[in-house]
Amino acid sequence: MTLLALIPARGGSRGIPRKNILPFCGKPLLHWTIDAALASACVDQVVVSTEDQEIAEVAKAGGAEVPFLRPAELASDEAPGILPVLHALEQLPKVSDVLLLQPTSPLRS
């Protein structure tokens, strides 16, 4: 069994532009979720799914993998949330289980 912690972080945002990489309590918002996933003994792989190169670089700097970029059509406001998950599973066929972690919910243990 391989447990993937998948963090979907798109570049576009209606409310707060670039929110996933903005500082929150001393580090990019995205890093809080990456840190929680990396700290889990149950998680085998931490992957950020994004269409945005800058977010990909911030994710890598935080210790996550970004083995692919998500197609732009899967990062629109209208795209159903399950589509990035299905896309990630197509890219990572050896994954058996997925833990979906939203980067906009940083206060988790």
BABALUM-859101 format. One record per atom (N, C-alpha, C): residue number from 1; atom name; x, y, z. Coordinates in steps of 0.1 Angstrom, whole numbers, plus 5000, padded with zeros to 4 digits. Example, Ala and Ser with C-alpha at 12.3 -4.5 7.8 and 13.67 -1.06 7.14 Angstrom:
<atoms>
+------+------+------+-------+------+
! resi ! name ! east ! north !   up !
+------+------+------+-------+------+
!    1 !    N ! 5132 !  4943 ! 5078 !
!    1 !   CA ! 5123 !  4955 ! 5078 !
!    1 !    C ! 5132 !  4967 ! 5078 !
!    2 !    N ! 5128 !  4978 ! 5071 !
!    2 !   CA ! 5137 !  4989 ! 5071 !
!    2 !    C ! 5129 !  5000 ! 5079 !
+------+------+------+-------+------+
</atoms>
This chain:
<atoms>
+------+------+------+-------+------+
! resi ! name ! east ! north !   up !
+------+------+------+-------+------+
!    1 !    N ! 5008 !  4988 ! 5000 !
!    1 !   CA ! 5000 !  5000 ! 5000 !
!    1 !    C ! 5009 !  5012 ! 5000 !
!    2 !    N ! 5005 !  5022 ! 4992 !
!    2 !   CA ! 5012 !  5035 ! 4991 !
!    2 !    C ! 5003 !  5046 ! 4994 !
!    3 !    N ! 5005 !  5053 ! 5004 !
!    3 !   CA ! 4996 !  5065 ! 5008 !
!    3 !    C ! 5002 !  5078 ! 5003 !
!    4 !    N ! 4995 !  5084 ! 4994 !
!    4 !   CA ! 4999 !  5096 ! 4988 !
!    4 !    C ! 4992 !  5108 ! 4995 !
!    5 !    N ! 4999 !  5117 ! 5000 !
!    5 !   CA ! 4993 !  5130 ! 5005 !
!    5 !    C ! 4994 !  5139 ! 4993 !
!    6 !    N ! 4982 !  5142 ! 4988 !
!    6 !   CA ! 4981 !  5151 ! 4976 !
!    6 !    C ! 4976 !  5165 ! 4980 !
!    7 !    N ! 4983 !  5175 ! 4976 !
!    7 !   CA ! 4980 !  5189 ! 4980 !
!    7 !    C ! 4977 !  5196 ! 4967 !
!    8 !    N ! 4964 !  5199 ! 4964 !
!    8 !   CA ! 4961 !  5207 ! 4952 !
!    8 !    C ! 4963 !  5222 ! 4955 !
!    9 !    N ! 4971 !  5228 ! 4947 !
!    9 !   CA ! 4974 !  5243 ! 4949 !
!    9 !    C ! 4975 !  5250 ! 4936 !
!   10 !    N ! 4964 !  5256 ! 4932 !
!   10 !   CA ! 4963 !  5263 ! 4919 !
!   10 !    C ! 4968 !  5277 ! 4921 !
!   11 !    N ! 4972 !  5283 ! 4910 !
!   11 !   CA ! 4977 !  5297 ! 4910 !
!   11 !    C ! 4966 !  5307 ! 4910 !
!   12 !    N ! 4955 !  5304 ! 4904 !
!   12 !   CA ! 4944 !  5314 ! 4903 !
!   12 !    C ! 4935 !  5314 ! 4916 !
!   13 !    N ! 4931 !  5325 ! 4920 !
!   13 !   CA ! 4922 !  5326 ! 4931 !
!   13 !    C ! 4914 !  5339 ! 4930 !
!   14 !    N ! 4901 !  5338 ! 4932 !
!   14 !   CA ! 4892 !  5350 ! 4931 !
!   14 !    C ! 4894 !  5358 ! 4944 !
!   15 !    N ! 4894 !  5352 ! 4955 !
!   15 !   CA ! 4894 !  5360 ! 4968 !
!   15 !    C ! 4907 !  5366 ! 4971 !
!   16 !    N ! 4918 !  5358 ! 4973 !
!   16 !   CA ! 4931 !  5363 ! 4976 !
!   16 !    C ! 4941 !  5358 ! 4966 !
!   17 !    N ! 4945 !  5366 ! 4957 !
!   17 !   CA ! 4954 !  5362 ! 4946 !
!   17 !    C ! 4967 !  5357 ! 4952 !
!   18 !    N ! 4972 !  5345 ! 4947 !
!   18 !   CA ! 4985 !  5339 ! 4950 !
!   18 !    C ! 4985 !  5334 ! 4965 !
!   19 !    N ! 4973 !  5332 ! 4971 !
!   19 !   CA ! 4972 !  5329 ! 4985 !
!   19 !    C ! 4980 !  5317 ! 4989 !
!   20 !    N ! 4982 !  5307 ! 4981 !
!   20 !   CA ! 4989 !  5295 ! 4985 !
!   20 !    C ! 5004 !  5297 ! 4988 !
!   21 !    N ! 5009 !  5308 ! 4983 !
!   21 !   CA ! 5024 !  5311 ! 4985 !
!   21 !    C ! 5026 !  5323 ! 4993 !
!   22 !    N ! 5015 !  5330 ! 4998 !
!   22 !   CA ! 5016 !  5341 ! 5006 !
!   22 !    C ! 5021 !  5337 ! 5020 !
!   23 !    N ! 5028 !  5346 ! 5027 !
!   23 !   CA ! 5033 !  5343 ! 5041 !
!   23 !    C ! 5021 !  5342 ! 5050 !
!   24 !    N ! 5022 !  5332 ! 5059 !
!   24 !   CA ! 5012 !  5330 ! 5069 !
!   24 !    C ! 5020 !  5325 ! 5082 !
!   25 !    N ! 5020 !  5334 ! 5092 !
!   25 !   CA ! 5028 !  5331 ! 5104 !
!   25 !    C ! 5042 !  5327 ! 5101 !
!   26 !    N ! 5048 !  5334 ! 5092 !
!   26 !   CA ! 5063 !  5332 ! 5090 !
!   26 !    C ! 5067 !  5323 ! 5079 !
!   27 !    N ! 5058 !  5316 ! 5072 !
!   27 !   CA ! 5062 !  5308 ! 5060 !
!   27 !    C ! 5050 !  5308 ! 5051 !
!   28 !    N ! 5053 !  5304 ! 5038 !
!   28 !   CA ! 5042 !  5303 ! 5028 !
!   28 !    C ! 5030 !  5294 ! 5033 !
!   29 !    N ! 5018 !  5298 ! 5031 !
!   29 !   CA ! 5006 !  5290 ! 5035 !
!   29 !    C ! 5008 !  5276 ! 5031 !
!   30 !    N ! 5013 !  5273 ! 5019 !
!   30 !   CA ! 5014 !  5259 ! 5014 !
!   30 !    C ! 5023 !  5251 ! 5023 !
!   31 !    N ! 5034 !  5257 ! 5029 !
!   31 !   CA ! 5043 !  5250 ! 5037 !
!   31 !    C ! 5037 !  5244 ! 5049 !
!   32 !    N ! 5027 !  5250 ! 5055 !
!   32 !   CA ! 5020 !  5244 ! 5067 !
!   32 !    C ! 5014 !  5230 ! 5064 !
!   33 !    N ! 5008 !  5229 ! 5052 !
!   33 !   CA ! 5002 !  5216 ! 5048 !
!   33 !    C ! 5013 !  5206 ! 5045 !
!   34 !    N ! 5023 !  5211 ! 5037 !
!   34 !   CA ! 5035 !  5202 ! 5034 !
!   34 !    C ! 5041 !  5196 ! 5047 !
!   35 !    N ! 5044 !  5205 ! 5056 !
!   35 !   CA ! 5050 !  5201 ! 5069 !
!   35 !    C ! 5042 !  5191 ! 5076 !
!   36 !    N ! 5029 !  5193 ! 5077 !
!   36 !   CA ! 5020 !  5183 ! 5084 !
!   36 !    C ! 5020 !  5169 ! 5077 !
!   37 !    N ! 5020 !  5169 ! 5064 !
!   37 !   CA ! 5021 !  5157 ! 5056 !
!   37 !    C ! 5034 !  5150 ! 5058 !
!   38 !    N ! 5045 !  5157 ! 5057 !
!   38 !   CA ! 5058 !  5151 ! 5059 !
!   38 !    C ! 5060 !  5146 ! 5073 !
!   39 !    N ! 5053 !  5152 ! 5083 !
!   39 !   CA ! 5055 !  5147 ! 5097 !
!   39 !    C ! 5047 !  5135 ! 5100 !
!   40 !    N ! 5038 !  5131 ! 5091 !
!   40 !   CA ! 5029 !  5119 ! 5093 !
!   40 !    C ! 5037 !  5106 ! 5090 !
!   41 !    N ! 5037 !  5097 ! 5100 !
!   41 !   CA ! 5043 !  5084 ! 5098 !
!   41 !    C ! 5036 !  5076 ! 5088 !
!   42 !    N ! 5023 !  5079 ! 5085 !
!   42 !   CA ! 5015 !  5071 ! 5076 !
!   42 !    C ! 5017 !  5074 ! 5061 !
!   43 !    N ! 5022 !  5086 ! 5058 !
!   43 !   CA ! 5023 !  5091 ! 5045 !
!   43 !    C ! 5036 !  5086 ! 5038 !
!   44 !    N ! 5035 !  5081 ! 5026 !
!   44 !   CA ! 5046 !  5076 ! 5019 !
!   44 !    C ! 5052 !  5086 ! 5009 !
!   45 !    N ! 5043 !  5095 ! 5004 !
!   45 !   CA ! 5048 !  5105 ! 4994 !
!   45 !    C ! 5039 !  5117 ! 4995 !
!   46 !    N ! 5046 !  5129 ! 4994 !
!   46 !   CA ! 5039 !  5142 ! 4995 !
!   46 !    C ! 5040 !  5149 ! 4982 !
!   47 !    N ! 5029 !  5151 ! 4975 !
!   47 !   CA ! 5029 !  5156 ! 4961 !
!   47 !    C ! 5020 !  5168 ! 4961 !
!   48 !    N ! 5025 !  5179 ! 4955 !
!   48 !   CA ! 5017 !  5191 ! 4952 !
!   48 !    C ! 5013 !  5190 ! 4938 !
!   49 !    N ! 5000 !  5192 ! 4935 !
!   49 !   CA ! 4995 !  5193 ! 4922 !
!   49 !    C ! 4992 !  5207 ! 4919 !
!   50 !    N ! 4998 !  5213 ! 4909 !
!   50 !   CA ! 4996 !  5227 ! 4905 !
!   50 !    C ! 4999 !  5228 ! 4890 !
!   51 !    N ! 4993 !  5239 ! 4885 !
!   51 !   CA ! 4996 !  5243 ! 4871 !
!   51 !    C ! 5006 !  5255 ! 4870 !
!   52 !    N ! 5010 !  5259 ! 4882 !
!   52 !   CA ! 5018 !  5272 ! 4884 !
!   52 !    C ! 5032 !  5269 ! 4887 !
!   53 !    N ! 5042 !  5274 ! 4879 !
!   53 !   CA ! 5056 !  5271 ! 4881 !
!   53 !    C ! 5061 !  5277 ! 4894 !
!   54 !    N ! 5056 !  5289 ! 4898 !
!   54 !   CA ! 5061 !  5295 ! 4910 !
!   54 !    C ! 5056 !  5287 ! 4922 !
!   55 !    N ! 5044 !  5282 ! 4922 !
!   55 !   CA ! 5039 !  5274 ! 4933 !
!   55 !    C ! 5047 !  5261 ! 4934 !
!   56 !    N ! 5050 !  5255 ! 4922 !
!   56 !   CA ! 5058 !  5243 ! 4922 !
!   56 !    C ! 5072 !  5245 ! 4928 !
!   57 !    N ! 5078 !  5256 ! 4926 !
!   57 !   CA ! 5091 !  5259 ! 4932 !
!   57 !    C ! 5090 !  5261 ! 4947 !
!   58 !    N ! 5079 !  5268 ! 4952 !
!   58 !   CA ! 5077 !  5270 ! 4966 !
!   58 !    C ! 5075 !  5256 ! 4973 !
!   59 !    N ! 5067 !  5248 ! 4966 !
!   59 !   CA ! 5064 !  5234 ! 4971 !
!   59 !    C ! 5077 !  5226 ! 4973 !
!   60 !    N ! 5085 !  5226 ! 4962 !
!   60 !   CA ! 5098 !  5219 ! 4963 !
!   60 !    C ! 5107 !  5224 ! 4974 !
!   61 !    N ! 5107 !  5237 ! 4976 !
!   61 !   CA ! 5115 !  5243 ! 4986 !
!   61 !    C ! 5110 !  5239 ! 5000 !
!   62 !    N ! 5097 !  5236 ! 5001 !
!   62 !   CA ! 5091 !  5231 ! 5014 !
!   62 !    C ! 5093 !  5216 ! 5016 !
!   63 !    N ! 5098 !  5209 ! 5007 !
!   63 !   CA ! 5100 !  5195 ! 5008 !
!   63 !    C ! 5091 !  5185 ! 5001 !
!   64 !    N ! 5081 !  5191 ! 4994 !
!   64 !   CA ! 5072 !  5183 ! 4986 !
!   64 !    C ! 5077 !  5179 ! 4973 !
!   65 !    N ! 5072 !  5169 ! 4967 !
!   65 !   CA ! 5075 !  5166 ! 4953 !
!   65 !    C ! 5065 !  5173 ! 4944 !
!   66 !    N ! 5070 !  5176 ! 4932 !
!   66 !   CA ! 5061 !  5181 ! 4921 !
!   66 !    C ! 5065 !  5174 ! 4908 !
!   67 !    N ! 5061 !  5161 ! 4907 !
!   67 !   CA ! 5066 !  5153 ! 4896 !
!   67 !    C ! 5059 !  5156 ! 4882 !
!   68 !    N ! 5049 !  5165 ! 4883 !
!   68 !   CA ! 5042 !  5169 ! 4870 !
!   68 !    C ! 5035 !  5182 ! 4873 !
!   69 !    N ! 5032 !  5189 ! 4862 !
!   69 !   CA ! 5024 !  5201 ! 4863 !
!   69 !    C ! 5010 !  5197 ! 4858 !
!   70 !    N ! 5000 !  5202 ! 4865 !
!   70 !   CA ! 4986 !  5199 ! 4862 !
!   70 !    C ! 4982 !  5208 ! 4850 !
!   71 !    N ! 4974 !  5202 ! 4841 !
!   71 !   CA ! 4969 !  5210 ! 4829 !
!   71 !    C ! 4961 !  5222 ! 4834 !
!   72 !    N ! 4962 !  5233 ! 4827 !
!   72 !   CA ! 4955 !  5245 ! 4831 !
!   72 !    C ! 4940 !  5243 ! 4832 !
!   73 !    N ! 4934 !  5235 ! 4823 !
!   73 !   CA ! 4920 !  5233 ! 4824 !
!   73 !    C ! 4915 !  5226 ! 4837 !
!   74 !    N ! 4924 !  5220 ! 4844 !
!   74 !   CA ! 4921 !  5213 ! 4856 !
!   74 !    C ! 4923 !  5222 ! 4868 !
!   75 !    N ! 4927 !  5235 ! 4865 !
!   75 !   CA ! 4930 !  5245 ! 4876 !
!   75 !    C ! 4921 !  5257 ! 4875 !
!   76 !    N ! 4910 !  5256 ! 4868 !
!   76 !   CA ! 4900 !  5267 ! 4867 !
!   76 !    C ! 4890 !  5267 ! 4879 !
!   77 !    N ! 4884 !  5278 ! 4880 !
!   77 !   CA ! 4873 !  5279 ! 4891 !
!   77 !    C ! 4862 !  5269 ! 4888 !
!   78 !    N ! 4860 !  5265 ! 4876 !
!   78 !   CA ! 4849 !  5257 ! 4872 !
!   78 !    C ! 4852 !  5242 ! 4873 !
!   79 !    N ! 4865 !  5238 ! 4873 !
!   79 !   CA ! 4869 !  5224 ! 4873 !
!   79 !    C ! 4865 !  5218 ! 4887 !
!   80 !    N ! 4858 !  5206 ! 4886 !
!   80 !   CA ! 4855 !  5199 ! 4898 !
!   80 !    C ! 4867 !  5194 ! 4905 !
!   81 !    N ! 4867 !  5195 ! 4919 !
!   81 !   CA ! 4878 !  5192 ! 4927 !
!   81 !    C ! 4884 !  5178 ! 4926 !
!   82 !    N ! 4876 !  5169 ! 4921 !
!   82 !   CA ! 4880 !  5155 ! 4919 !
!   82 !    C ! 4890 !  5153 ! 4907 !
!   83 !    N ! 4889 !  5162 ! 4897 !
!   83 !   CA ! 4897 !  5161 ! 4885 !
!   83 !    C ! 4912 !  5162 ! 4888 !
!   84 !    N ! 4917 !  5171 ! 4896 !
!   84 !   CA ! 4931 !  5170 ! 4899 !
!   84 !    C ! 4936 !  5157 ! 4906 !
!   85 !    N ! 4927 !  5152 ! 4914 !
!   85 !   CA ! 4930 !  5139 ! 4921 !
!   85 !    C ! 4931 !  5128 ! 4910 !
!   86 !    N ! 4921 !  5127 ! 4901 !
!   86 !   CA ! 4922 !  5117 ! 4891 !
!   86 !    C ! 4934 !  5119 ! 4882 !
!   87 !    N ! 4937 !  5131 ! 4879 !
!   87 !   CA ! 4949 !  5134 ! 4871 !
!   87 !    C ! 4962 !  5129 ! 4878 !
!   88 !    N ! 4963 !  5132 ! 4891 !
!   88 !   CA ! 4975 !  5128 ! 4898 !
!   88 !    C ! 4976 !  5112 ! 4898 !
!   89 !    N ! 4964 !  5105 ! 4900 !
!   89 !   CA ! 4965 !  5091 ! 4900 !
!   89 !    C ! 4969 !  5085 ! 4886 !
!   90 !    N ! 4965 !  5092 ! 4875 !
!   90 !   CA ! 4970 !  5088 ! 4862 !
!   90 !    C ! 4985 !  5090 ! 4861 !
!   91 !    N ! 4991 !  5100 ! 4867 !
!   91 !   CA ! 5005 !  5103 ! 4867 !
!   91 !    C ! 5013 !  5094 ! 4876 !
!   92 !    N ! 5006 !  5089 ! 4887 !
!   92 !   CA ! 5013 !  5081 ! 4897 !
!   92 !    C ! 5006 !  5068 ! 4899 !
!   93 !    N ! 5007 !  5059 ! 4889 !
!   93 !   CA ! 4999 !  5046 ! 4889 !
!   93 !    C ! 5002 !  5037 ! 4901 !
!   94 !    N ! 5013 !  5038 ! 4908 !
!   94 !   CA ! 5016 !  5029 ! 4919 !
!   94 !    C ! 5009 !  5032 ! 4932 !
!   95 !    N ! 5002 !  5044 ! 4932 !
!   95 !   CA ! 4996 !  5048 ! 4945 !
!   95 !    C ! 4983 !  5040 ! 4947 !
!   96 !    N ! 4981 !  5036 ! 4959 !
!   96 !   CA ! 4969 !  5028 ! 4963 !
!   96 !    C ! 4959 !  5036 ! 4970 !
!   97 !    N ! 4964 !  5046 ! 4978 !
!   97 !   CA ! 4955 !  5054 ! 4986 !
!   97 !    C ! 4959 !  5069 ! 4986 !
!   98 !    N ! 4949 !  5077 ! 4987 !
!   98 !   CA ! 4951 !  5092 ! 4986 !
!   98 !    C ! 4946 !  5099 ! 4998 !
!   99 !    N ! 4954 !  5108 ! 5004 !
!   99 !   CA ! 4949 !  5117 ! 5014 !
!   99 !    C ! 4950 !  5130 ! 5008 !
!  100 !    N ! 4938 !  5137 ! 5007 !
!  100 !   CA ! 4937 !  5150 ! 5000 !
!  100 !    C ! 4938 !  5160 ! 5011 !
!  101 !    N ! 4948 !  5169 ! 5010 !
!  101 !   CA ! 4950 !  5179 ! 5020 !
!  101 !    C ! 4949 !  5193 ! 5013 !
!  102 !    N ! 4939 !  5201 ! 5017 !
!  102 !   CA ! 4938 !  5214 ! 5011 !
!  102 !    C ! 4948 !  5224 ! 5018 !
!  103 !    N ! 4955 !  5231 ! 5010 !
!  103 !   CA ! 4965 !  5241 ! 5015 !
!  103 !    C ! 4959 !  5252 ! 5023 !
!  104 !    N ! 4946 !  5255 ! 5021 !
!  104 !   CA ! 4939 !  5266 ! 5027 !
!  104 !    C ! 4934 !  5262 ! 5041 !
!  105 !    N ! 4937 !  5250 ! 5046 !
!  105 !   CA ! 4934 !  5246 ! 5059 !
!  105 !    C ! 4947 !  5243 ! 5066 !
!  106 !    N ! 4955 !  5253 ! 5070 !
!  106 !   CA ! 4969 !  5250 ! 5075 !
!  106 !    C ! 4970 !  5245 ! 5089 !
!  107 !    N ! 4960 !  5247 ! 5097 !
!  107 !   CA ! 4961 !  5245 ! 5112 !
!  107 !    C ! 4956 !  5231 ! 5115 !
!  108 !    N ! 4964 !  5221 ! 5112 !
!  108 !   CA ! 4961 !  5207 ! 5114 !
!  108 !    C ! 4973 !  5200 ! 5121 !
!  109 !    N ! 4970 !  5189 ! 5128 !
!  109 !   CA ! 4981 !  5181 ! 5133 !
!  109 !    C ! 4982 !  5168 ! 5126 !
+------+------+------+-------+------+
</atoms>
